[in-house]
């Protein structure tokens, strides 16, 4: 189910949104999708965040979009470098925009909206540096 939520074309659009966002910032964005979690969604997202090595970025500025498809639950989790500089309602605002799209069954659009919003904010706090900025994490969608 998780791998069938997004068509190959939708996956390309999501990956392109990640790449476009990361062209503006040194921040890193990843998407992880799985069918189900029996854990609290934030706890599971934190576990995946660590498993993917997202806490190892130089500026601690990685963001994970985690979706548990069958449970209709998702989380957006940012590392401590981001949490130090964004407003306290930053993640809730992103989730609200995504939920509005998800309720219309516009899953690709909702995910892309969240990615774009993250990219714009990360650009302010973690601008892209064309001299030495490397892609620290893969842009591909991972599946659990």
Protein Blocks (a to p, Z undefined) as FASTA:
>chain_A
ZZmmpcfklmmmmmmmmmmmmmmpcbdcdddddfbdcbdfklmmmmmmmmnopmmgfklp
accddddfknopacddddfklmmmmcfklmmmmmmmmmmmmmnopaklmmmmmmmmmmmm
mmmmmccdfehpacfbdfbdcdZZ
